[in-house]
Amino acid sequence: MDLIDRLYHKINETPWSPKVLLAQSYAQGHQLLEQICKRYGAIFNIEVQTPWGVVTANAKSELFRRKVTLLDEDQVVWVVRQLMKQLAEKNPEGYITESLLKPGIVKQVSCAITDMRLAGIDSDEVWVEHFTSQRKGEYLKRLLAAYEVYLLEHARTDFAGLAPYLKPGTGDKLYLTIAPSGWTQVEQIMIHKLSAGQLCILDAEDPFYINQDFSNNGFKMFRAAGSLAEVKEGFRRILSEQAPLDRMEIILSDYEQYAPIIHSHAEGLGIACTFSNGLPLVYCAAGKAAAGIVDWIAEGFPVHRLTDMLRHGYISFPEERWSRADWVRLLEKSAIGWSRERYLAVLRPERLSEQDREQGAVLYSHMKNWFDRLPEGNEWDPVFLLGWVSDFVQRYVPARSVDDADVGTMLTEMTRRYSLSPSEPMPMDIAVQYVKEMLTGITIRSAAVPKQGVIHISSLQNGGWSGRDVTWIVGMDERTWSISALQDPLLLDQEREKLSTHLESAKERVSKIRSERESRLSNIRGNIWLSYSSYDVGEQKSTSPAFEMLQVLRLQLGDMSIDFGTLEHSLGEPYSVMDIMHSVESSVPLDEVDAWSGLLQGANYNCKDGWNAVLQTYPALAAGYQAQTSRQYERLSAYDGWLEIVPSSDFSDPDDPPHRDAISVSQLEKYASCGLQYYFHYVLKLRPKDNVEFDQIRWLQASERGTLLHDVFRRYLEVVTDHGAKRPIHSRERLVEIMESVIRENALSVPAPSAHVFAKECEEIRCDVEIFYIHETGRTGQPSFFELELTNLDGEPMEIHLPGGVRFKLKGFVDRVDRIGPHEYRITDYKTGSTGKYKDSEYFCGGTQLQHAIYSIAVEQWLRETGKDPEAKVTEAEYYFPTERGRGENVIRLQNRREELTAIIAKLLDSRNRGVYIPTKEPKVCQWCDYQAVCGSHSEWMVEKRGSAVNVDILNSLLEVESIG
């Protein structure tokens, strides 16, 4: 008789008396009873209990009477941590110092205390001589004693201390259990006290690989190249053999590795499953939000964490006026970056544009609420932080599924349970570690007992009790099937042996686990599939099957001399992710990979030419292939930036784009530099994401620093010239005062990563400003206009008139205009870089330096049209480098080449309006281009096409401009 038969007959010996089946878990007990009912029919007068359940149920009334609280395992950990901290404070040089109170170490110490108590060891029985280290022995003895005192003084107990609260059994119930029970010494004492001698321990089955009843099952074995391939092959067999899904159990040797793979394939195929150990909480939106917001805190509040969660719909703000895309846009656009100070500073209403102000105010209120409730410094309480996360999920995660609702409920319950445990403030990183560990304890879709109509997924630690007709054991390789024999690093085996014979050693633990597993699997009946991954993709090495797999083959064939070579020969070639080993007729494709494999598979496993089929199936791929082919031709095409537009040549036509649309100098210069970059930016309006990343060694980005310096220069010159009304009266003290004020303003909106970085960059700014002051005191002109916006009297962009009737609307700002003589002016453009690209021989630099010439004409026209100076003439333009890097140098451009400017602008506009948007001729420009990922090495491909005679008519205007110095 097998175990089911023996258990049934034992129950039926006294059918009218009550019986208790003591199992390792409720799921195990219920599945055993289901098997009995399936085989023999209904049974009665029996209930399922676990040692914890039956003991706590018996002690509950006495605990209530004495007003004693029972601590669960997680609460014990917090009590132990509190006591460890107290010991560390009393003795800073002790065995475990306060700096070592990390989650892993605390959990290890808590387990050691629990093991000793479950072995029946009191602190009085702990001798320092039993330990390899006297300091360790003294520490554990003191900690155990402190733990005992804590329980007594606070009217609390743990499971190991329940014996005094138990009411002895009366002998009216029969207690049944299966060997090996795995009970500790204290559990045995309590169970014997409850059972009053009515305890029956049934012998376990022989190991499955020598069990004759097990050998009568039907066996199929296979191997695959990787865990993904192994799971895919298993599902192919499930579908092709039409195995009854509700009569199948899949046992995973490595649950954490295989459960996500099983889940993704089952979900994709529409196959329902139950998971005995559940799935991690990150398999639902609420779980992703909880884990994501903890990561957001741990990483210093990077904005990309929030935008990612919003974009994927894991979180949302309650206001319905704005969509998730609106919130993402605002967060990215505001360049919040990192740190709570930056969030609250950047989202101030005055920092936002008028169109974003209302939404920004709402976002600010949410952020302020988050940060006001988060602690600072070393005052982080893990239990409080867990409650914060729970509240965040309740408020900002829409419960779109049962899983989302379950996660919210479990977070609330976990917060309530942990709040009963002592906790104290600690550094943020330690608190976050604790919260992350708490979150790993939350699983979704847990179903320890199989459900009707679905496949049941179990682990190697609890599988094999379902009694289903088909059982597939996944991952029978040597590594995952083995059991770690590592000793407890705190309580070594030799110390355990000296402390008590009831403390289990690593060797005994491994033996017990292996014995229980092998006897449990012996109870499986029906068809059994065994598989393993013969290749570890991560470590890129082959793996061997477990010895038990060989034993099963020996048992099946009745030949104990079979070796691993015979096993591997019988398994055949490993199956792969792509189905290439099944015939087209017998294959059941799981996904598009399998479908293509079947479509392209020819005779004798030779692949057909499927290029045309691929192009017909994937239009986007076909378009890409066409683009690649077109670029190989000598003549320009749309894939090179040639749109073949027929423009109007009359720039005075008001319906013409040059006249209708305002254009900036930077647009013209960008077009001359790289037409394709211009096309991406201004025509398609593609923008790279402006996500500011935390930089530990930088406060201001280059553009931010340039803006700061421009602001300092403008404010100072406005003050010392009375807004351009008089010649400057320079004052170093006034300049320093303005500079420090601007630095403080920027520090509020852009917090520095550290005081050292802030001080270093401030000193660099001071050096730049000093150079500006030194050179400014030696200048002879009178600064008259600052940040001059080029508009007409109606505030619209100016219409610029060039010789030859060329007209276009211009928009832009001029940094500075100086009066250098009667009706004579110089315009100035501040530069914070170096003078390297501003050479004397490159007046227009192939159309990439037009600002000085165009702004000169625009300012001259503005001065005349506004009546500021009807006789104004701009004779000079200056690129001014008033920084330490620029050494205070300036590059003067005399404004005496306006006819050439007209020709250049006309050719650029003509080329642009004809649809010529080809890449730059200078590949080095691509190194800092925002569109490099899109464009690739396009400029290198274009070298020959630029010089080809077939493209002369198309490129003539643009090439002429590029040749002008």
Backbone hydrogen bonds, N-H to C=O, Kabsch-Sander energy under -0.5 kcal/mol:
donor,donor_aa,acceptor,acceptor_aa,energy
6,R,2,D,-2.4
7,L,3,L,-2.9
8,Y,4,I,-2.2
9,H,5,D,-2.5
10,K,6,R,-1.9
11,I,7,L,-1.9
12,N,8,Y,-2.2
13,E,9,H,-0.7
13,E,10,K,-0.5
14,T,10,K,-0.5
14,T,11,I,-0.7
17,S,14,T,-1.2
19,K,45,N,-1.5
20,V,174,L,-2.9
21,L,47,E,-3.3
22,L,20,V,-0.8
22,L,176,L,-3.5
23,A,21,L,-0.8
23,A,49,Q,-2.7
29,G,25,S,-1.9
30,H,26,Y,-2.7
31,Q,27,A,-2.2
32,L,28,Q,-2.0
33,L,29,G,-2.1
34,E,30,H,-2.3
35,Q,31,Q,-2.0
36,I,32,L,-1.9
37,C,33,L,-2.5
38,K,34,E,-2.4
39,R,35,Q,-2.0
40,Y,36,I,-3.3
41,G,36,I,-0.6
41,G,37,C,-1.6
47,E,19,K,-2.0
49,Q,21,L,-2.5
54,V,50,T,-3.0
55,V,51,P,-2.1
56,T,52,W,-2.5
57,A,53,G,-2.0
58,N,54,V,-1.6
59,A,55,V,-2.1
60,K,56,T,-1.1
63,L,59,A,-2.6
64,F,60,K,-2.3
65,R,61,S,-2.3
66,R,62,E,-2.2
67,K,63,L,-0.5
67,K,64,F,-0.7
68,V,63,L,-2.7
69,T,155,A,-2.4
71,L,69,T,-0.5
71,L,157,T,-3.0
76,V,72,D,-2.0
77,V,73,E,-1.3
78,W,74,D,-1.2
79,V,75,Q,-1.8
80,V,76,V,-2.7
81,R,77,V,-2.3
82,Q,78,W,-2.2
83,L,79,V,-2.2
84,M,80,V,-2.6
85,K,81,R,-2.4
86,Q,82,Q,-1.9
87,L,83,L,-2.2
88,A,84,M,-2.3
89,E,85,K,-2.3
90,K,86,Q,-1.9
91,N,87,L,-2.2
94,G,91,N,-2.2
97,T,95,Y,-0.5
100,L,97,T,-1.4
101,L,98,E,-1.5
102,K,100,L,-2.6
106,V,102,K,-2.7
107,K,103,P,-2.5
108,Q,104,G,-1.9
109,V,105,I,-2.4
110,S,106,V,-2.6
111,C,107,K,-2.2
112,A,108,Q,-1.8
113,I,109,V,-2.3
114,T,110,S,-2.5
115,D,111,C,-2.8
116,M,112,A,-2.2
117,R,113,I,-2.1
118,L,114,T,-2.7
119,A,115,D,-1.2
120,G,117,R,-1.4
121,I,116,M,-2.7
125,E,122,D,-1.4
126,V,123,S,-1.3
127,W,125,E,-0.6
130,H,127,W,-2.0
131,F,128,V,-1.7
137,G,133,S,-2.3
138,E,134,Q,-2.7
139,Y,135,R,-2.2
140,L,136,K,-2.7
141,K,137,G,-2.2
142,R,138,E,-2.3
143,L,139,Y,-2.7
144,L,140,L,-2.7
145,A,141,K,-2.2
146,A,142,R,-2.8
147,Y,143,L,-2.4
148,E,144,L,-2.2
149,V,145,A,-2.3
150,Y,146,A,-2.5
151,L,147,Y,-2.3
152,L,148,E,-1.8
153,E,149,V,-3.0
154,H,150,Y,-2.3
155,A,152,L,-0.8
156,R,151,L,-2.7
157,T,69,T,-2.4
161,G,158,D,-1.3
162,L,159,F,-1.6
165,Y,162,L,-1.8
166,L,163,A,-1.6
169,G,193,K,-2.3
174,L,18,P,-1.9
175,Y,173,K,-0.6
175,Y,198,Q,-3.2
176,L,20,V,-3.3
176,L,174,L,-0.5
177,T,200,C,-2.1
178,I,22,L,-0.5
179,A,202,L,-2.9
186,V,118,L,-2.6
188,Q,184,T,-2.5
189,I,185,Q,-2.1
190,M,186,V,-2.4
191,I,187,E,-2.8
192,H,188,Q,-2.6
193,K,189,I,-1.8
194,L,190,M,-2.0
195,S,191,I,-2.7
196,A,192,H,-1.4
197,G,192,H,-0.6
198,Q,195,S,-2.0
199,L,197,G,-0.9
200,C,175,Y,-3.5
201,I,199,L,-0.5
202,L,177,T,-3.2
202,L,200,C,-0.6
208,F,518,E,-1.2
210,I,207,P,-2.1
211,N,207,P,-0.6
211,N,208,F,-0.6
212,Q,210,I,-0.6
215,S,211,N,-1.4
216,N,212,Q,-0.6
216,N,213,D,-0.9
217,N,214,F,-1.6
218,G,526,G,-1.8
220,K,528,I,-2.1
222,F,530,L,-1.9
224,A,532,Y,-1.7
225,A,575,Y,-3.1
226,G,224,A,-1.7
230,E,226,G,-2.1
231,V,227,S,-2.2
232,K,228,L,-2.4
233,E,229,A,-2.4
234,G,230,E,-1.9
235,F,231,V,-2.3
236,R,232,K,-2.2
237,R,233,E,-2.0
238,I,234,G,-2.1
239,L,235,F,-2.3
240,S,236,R,-2.8
241,E,237,R,-2.4
243,A,238,I,-1.7
247,R,244,P,-1.7
248,M,245,L,-1.2
249,E,470,V,-2.5
250,I,456,H,-2.9
251,I,249,E,-0.6
251,I,472,W,-2.6
252,L,250,I,-0.5
252,L,458,S,-2.6
253,S,251,I,-0.6
253,S,474,V,-2.0
255,Y,253,S,-0.5
258,Y,254,D,-2.6
259,A,255,Y,-2.6
261,I,257,Q,-0.6
262,I,258,Y,-2.9
263,H,259,A,-2.8
264,S,260,P,-2.4
265,H,261,I,-2.1
266,A,262,I,-2.7
267,E,263,H,-2.6
268,G,264,S,-2.0
269,L,265,H,-1.9
270,G,266,A,-0.7
270,G,267,E,-0.6
271,I,266,A,-2.9
272,A,270,G,-0.6
274,T,455,I,-2.5
275,F,445,R,-1.0
276,S,274,T,-0.5
276,S,457,I,-3.3
278,G,275,F,-0.8
279,L,444,I,-2.4
281,L,442,I,-1.0
283,Y,280,P,-1.8
284,C,281,L,-1.1
288,K,284,C,-2.4
289,A,285,A,-2.5
290,A,286,A,-2.4
291,A,287,G,-2.6
292,G,288,K,-2.6
293,I,289,A,-2.6
294,V,290,A,-1.5
295,D,291,A,-2.1
296,W,292,G,-2.2
297,I,293,I,-1.7
298,A,294,V,-2.8
299,E,295,D,-2.5
300,G,297,I,-1.5
301,F,296,W,-3.2
303,V,337,G,-1.5
305,R,302,P,-1.1
306,L,302,P,-0.7
306,L,303,V,-0.5
307,T,303,V,-2.3
308,D,304,H,-2.3
309,M,305,R,-1.7
310,L,306,L,-2.5
311,R,307,T,-2.9
312,H,308,D,-1.9
313,G,310,L,-1.1
314,Y,309,M,-2.1
315,I,309,M,-1.1
316,S,396,Y,-2.4
322,W,319,E,-0.6
327,W,323,S,-1.8
328,V,324,R,-2.6
329,R,325,A,-2.6
330,L,326,D,-2.3
331,L,327,W,-2.5
332,E,328,V,-2.6
333,K,329,R,-2.6
334,S,330,L,-2.2
335,A,331,L,-0.5
335,A,332,E,-0.8
336,I,331,L,-0.9
338,W,336,I,-1.3
339,S,300,G,-1.9
343,Y,339,S,-1.7
344,L,340,R,-2.1
345,A,341,E,-1.9
346,V,342,R,-3.0
347,L,343,Y,-1.9
348,R,345,A,-1.1
351,R,348,R,-2.1
352,L,348,R,-0.6
352,L,349,P,-1.4
356,D,353,S,-0.8
357,R,353,S,-0.8
357,R,354,E,-0.6
360,G,356,D,-2.9
361,A,357,R,-2.0
362,V,358,E,-1.5
363,L,359,Q,-2.5
364,Y,360,G,-2.7
365,S,361,A,-1.9
366,H,362,V,-1.8
367,M,363,L,-2.7
368,K,364,Y,-2.8
369,N,365,S,-1.9
370,W,366,H,-2.3
371,F,367,M,-2.8
372,D,368,K,-2.7
373,R,369,N,-1.1
373,R,370,W,-0.5
374,L,370,W,-0.5
374,L,371,F,-0.8
379,E,376,E,-1.8
380,W,426,M,-2.1
381,D,379,E,-0.6
385,L,381,D,-2.8
386,L,382,P,-2.5
387,G,383,V,-2.0
388,W,384,F,-2.2
389,V,385,L,-2.4
390,S,386,L,-2.6
391,D,387,G,-2.6
392,F,388,W,-2.4
393,V,389,V,-2.4
394,Q,390,S,-2.1
395,R,391,D,-1.9
396,Y,392,F,-2.9
397,V,393,V,-1.5
400,R,398,P,-1.6
405,A,401,S,-1.9
406,D,402,V,-2.7
407,V,403,D,-2.5
408,G,404,D,-2.1
409,T,405,A,-2.4
410,M,406,D,-2.9
411,L,407,V,-2.5
412,T,408,G,-2.0
413,E,409,T,-2.5
414,M,410,M,-2.8
415,T,411,L,-2.3
416,R,412,T,-2.2
417,R,413,E,-2.5
418,Y,414,M,-2.7
419,S,415,T,-1.7
420,L,417,R,-1.1
421,S,418,Y,-2.0
426,M,380,W,-1.5
428,M,377,G,-0.7
431,A,427,P,-2.3
432,V,428,M,-2.6
433,Q,429,D,-1.7
434,Y,430,I,-2.0
435,V,431,A,-2.3
436,K,432,V,-2.8
437,E,433,Q,-2.1
438,M,434,Y,-2.3
439,L,435,V,-2.5
440,T,436,K,-1.6
441,G,437,E,-0.6
441,G,438,M,-1.2
442,I,439,L,-1.8
443,T,441,G,-0.6
444,I,279,L,-2.5
447,A,275,F,-2.7
454,V,451,K,-1.1
455,I,272,A,-1.9
456,H,248,M,-2.0
457,I,274,T,-3.3
457,I,455,I,-0.5
458,S,250,I,-2.8
458,S,456,H,-0.6
460,L,252,L,-1.8
462,N,459,S,-0.9
463,G,459,S,-2.3
470,V,247,R,-2.4
471,T,527,N,-2.7
472,W,249,E,-2.7
473,I,471,T,-0.6
473,I,529,W,-3.1
474,V,251,I,-3.1
474,V,472,W,-0.7
476,M,531,S,-3.0
477,D,475,G,-1.2
478,E,544,S,-3.1
481,W,477,D,-1.9
482,S,478,E,-0.9
492,L,490,L,-0.8
496,R,492,L,-2.5
497,E,493,D,-2.4
498,K,494,Q,-1.3
499,L,495,E,-2.4
500,S,496,R,-2.4
503,L,500,S,-1.2
504,E,502,H,-0.6
509,R,505,S,-2.6
510,V,506,A,-2.5
511,S,507,K,-2.3
512,K,508,E,-2.5
513,I,509,R,-2.5
514,R,510,V,-2.7
515,S,511,S,-2.5
516,E,512,K,-2.5
517,R,513,I,-2.4
518,E,514,R,-2.7
519,S,515,S,-2.1
520,R,516,E,-2.2
521,L,517,R,-2.4
522,S,518,E,-0.7
523,N,520,R,-1.6
524,I,521,L,-1.5
527,N,469,D,-2.9
528,I,218,G,-3.9
529,W,471,T,-3.0
530,L,220,K,-2.9
531,S,473,I,-1.8
532,Y,222,F,-1.0
534,S,224,A,-2.8
534,S,532,Y,-0.6
535,Y,224,A,-0.6
536,D,541,K,-3.2
537,V,535,Y,-0.8
540,Q,536,D,-1.6
541,K,536,D,-1.3
543,T,534,S,-1.8
546,A,476,M,-2.7
549,M,546,A,-1.1
550,L,546,A,-1.1
551,Q,547,F,-2.1
552,V,548,E,-2.1
553,L,549,M,-1.7
554,R,550,L,-2.3
555,L,551,Q,-2.7
556,Q,552,V,-2.7
557,L,553,L,-2.5
558,G,554,R,-1.5
559,D,554,R,-1.5
562,I,559,D,-1.0
567,L,563,D,-1.8
568,E,564,F,-2.8
569,H,565,G,-1.9
570,S,566,T,-2.3
571,L,567,L,-1.8
572,G,568,E,-1.2
575,Y,223,R,-2.3
580,I,578,M,-1.2
587,S,583,S,-1.6
595,A,591,D,-2.2
596,W,592,E,-2.5
597,S,593,V,-2.0
598,G,594,D,-2.4
599,L,595,A,-2.1
600,L,596,W,-2.5
601,Q,597,S,-0.9
602,G,600,L,-0.5
602,G,606,N,-3.2
605,Y,602,G,-1.0
606,N,603,A,-1.8
608,K,600,L,-3.5
610,G,608,K,-1.0
614,V,610,G,-2.5
615,L,611,W,-2.3
616,Q,612,N,-2.2
617,T,613,A,-1.9
618,Y,614,V,-2.4
622,A,618,Y,-2.0
623,A,619,P,-2.4
624,G,620,A,-2.1
625,Y,621,L,-2.2
626,Q,622,A,-2.2
627,A,623,A,-2.2
628,Q,624,G,-2.3
629,T,625,Y,-2.3
630,S,626,Q,-2.7
631,R,627,A,-2.1
632,Q,628,Q,-0.6
632,Q,629,T,-0.9
633,Y,630,S,-1.3
640,D,637,S,-2.0
641,G,638,A,-0.8
642,W,637,S,-1.8
643,L,641,G,-0.6
643,L,915,G,-3.1
645,I,914,R,-2.4
651,F,649,S,-1.0
653,D,650,D,-1.5
656,D,653,D,-2.0
659,H,656,D,-1.0
660,R,656,D,-2.6
661,D,657,P,-2.4
663,I,809,K,-2.9
668,L,664,S,-1.7
669,E,665,V,-2.8
670,K,666,S,-2.4
671,Y,667,Q,-2.5
672,A,668,L,-2.3
673,S,669,E,-2.0
674,C,670,K,-3.1
675,G,918,I,-1.2
676,L,918,I,-1.0
678,Y,674,C,-2.0
679,Y,675,G,-2.3
680,F,676,L,-2.4
681,H,677,Q,-2.3
682,Y,678,Y,-3.1
683,V,678,Y,-0.9
683,V,679,Y,-0.9
684,L,679,Y,-2.9
686,L,680,F,-3.2
691,N,689,K,-1.1
692,V,690,D,-0.7
696,Q,694,F,-0.5
698,R,695,D,-1.1
705,R,701,Q,-2.6
706,G,702,A,-2.2
707,T,703,S,-2.2
708,L,704,E,-2.1
709,L,705,R,-2.4
710,H,706,G,-2.5
711,D,707,T,-2.3
712,V,708,L,-2.2
713,F,709,L,-2.8
714,R,710,H,-2.6
715,R,711,D,-2.5
716,Y,712,V,-2.5
717,L,713,F,-2.4
718,E,714,R,-2.3
719,V,715,R,-1.9
720,V,716,Y,-2.7
721,T,717,L,-1.3
722,D,719,V,-0.9
723,H,718,E,-3.2
725,A,721,T,-1.2
725,A,722,D,-0.8
726,K,721,T,-1.9
729,I,720,V,-1.3
730,H,728,P,-0.7
735,L,731,S,-2.1
736,V,732,R,-2.7
737,E,733,E,-2.3
738,I,734,R,-2.4
739,M,735,L,-2.8
740,E,736,V,-2.7
741,S,737,E,-1.9
742,V,738,I,-2.5
743,I,739,M,-2.5
744,R,740,E,-2.3
745,E,741,S,-2.1
746,N,742,V,-2.3
747,A,743,I,-2.3
748,L,744,R,-1.4
749,S,745,E,-1.3
750,V,746,N,-2.7
758,F,754,S,-2.2
759,A,755,A,-2.6
760,K,756,H,-2.3
761,E,757,V,-2.4
762,C,758,F,-2.3
763,E,759,A,-1.9
764,E,760,K,-1.6
765,I,761,E,-2.3
766,R,762,C,-2.4
767,C,763,E,-1.9
768,D,764,E,-2.1
769,V,765,I,-2.7
770,E,766,R,-2.2
771,I,767,C,-2.0
772,F,768,D,-2.2
773,Y,769,V,-2.3
774,I,770,E,-2.6
775,H,771,I,-2.2
776,E,772,F,-2.3
777,T,773,Y,-2.1
778,G,775,H,-0.6
779,R,776,E,-1.3
782,Q,819,R,-2.4
784,S,817,V,-3.1
785,F,817,V,-1.7
787,E,815,D,-1.9
788,L,814,V,-2.3
790,L,812,G,-2.5
791,T,789,E,-1.3
792,N,796,E,-2.9
795,G,792,N,-1.9
798,M,790,L,-1.0
798,M,810,L,-0.9
800,I,798,M,-0.7
800,I,808,F,-3.1
802,L,800,I,-0.5
802,L,806,V,-2.8
805,G,802,L,-1.0
806,V,803,P,-0.6
808,F,800,I,-1.5
809,K,658,P,-1.0
809,K,661,D,-0.5
810,L,798,M,-3.3
811,K,663,I,-1.4
814,V,788,L,-2.5
815,D,813,F,-0.5
816,R,828,T,-1.2
817,V,785,F,-2.3
818,D,826,R,-3.3
819,R,782,Q,-2.8
820,I,818,D,-0.6
820,I,824,E,-2.1
821,G,824,E,-1.3
824,E,821,G,-2.1
825,Y,873,K,-2.2
826,R,818,D,-2.7
827,I,876,E,-1.9
828,T,816,R,-2.8
829,D,878,E,-2.6
831,K,880,Y,-3.0
838,Y,835,T,-1.8
839,K,837,K,-1.0
842,E,839,K,-1.2
843,Y,841,S,-0.5
843,Y,965,G,-0.7
845,C,965,G,-1.2
846,G,964,I,-2.6
847,G,844,F,-0.6
848,T,844,F,-0.6
848,T,845,C,-1.5
849,Q,844,F,-2.1
854,I,850,L,-2.7
855,Y,851,Q,-2.7
856,S,852,H,-1.1
857,I,853,A,-1.7
858,A,854,I,-2.5
859,V,855,Y,-3.1
860,E,856,S,-2.1
861,Q,857,I,-2.4
862,W,858,A,-2.5
863,L,859,V,-2.9
864,R,860,E,-1.6
865,E,861,Q,-2.8
866,T,862,W,-2.3
867,G,864,R,-0.8
868,K,863,L,-0.8
869,D,863,L,-2.2
872,A,869,D,-2.3
873,K,823,H,-1.6
875,T,825,Y,-1.8
875,T,873,K,-0.8
876,E,825,Y,-1.3
877,A,893,R,-1.8
878,E,827,I,-2.6
879,Y,891,V,-2.4
880,Y,829,D,-2.3
880,Y,878,E,-0.7
881,F,889,E,-3.0
883,T,881,F,-1.5
887,R,883,T,-1.1
888,G,881,F,-1.4
888,G,883,T,-1.1
889,E,886,G,-2.0
891,V,879,Y,-2.6
892,I,890,N,-0.6
893,R,877,A,-3.4
894,L,892,I,-0.5
895,Q,875,T,-2.3
896,N,894,L,-1.6
901,L,897,R,-1.8
902,T,898,R,-2.3
903,A,899,E,-1.9
904,I,900,E,-2.6
905,I,901,L,-2.7
906,A,902,T,-2.5
907,K,903,A,-2.4
908,L,904,I,-2.6
909,L,905,I,-2.9
910,D,906,A,-2.3
911,S,907,K,-2.7
912,R,908,L,-2.7
913,N,909,L,-2.7
914,R,910,D,-1.1
915,G,912,R,-1.7
916,V,911,S,-2.0
917,Y,641,G,-4.2
917,Y,915,G,-0.8
925,V,922,E,-2.1
926,C,923,P,-1.3
927,Q,924,K,-1.2
928,W,925,V,-1.0
929,C,926,C,-1.1
932,Q,929,C,-1.1
934,V,931,Y,-0.8
935,C,931,Y,-2.8
936,G,932,Q,-2.8
938,H,935,C,-0.6
940,E,937,S,-0.7
941,W,937,S,-1.5
942,M,938,H,-1.4
943,V,940,E,-0.9
946,R,942,M,-2.3
947,G,943,V,-1.0
948,S,944,E,-0.6
948,S,945,K,-0.7
951,N,948,S,-1.2
952,V,949,A,-1.3
955,L,951,N,-2.5
956,N,952,V,-1.6
959,L,955,L,-3.0
960,E,956,N,-2.0
961,V,957,S,-1.6
962,E,958,L,-2.2
963,S,959,L,-1.2
964,I,961,V,-1.6
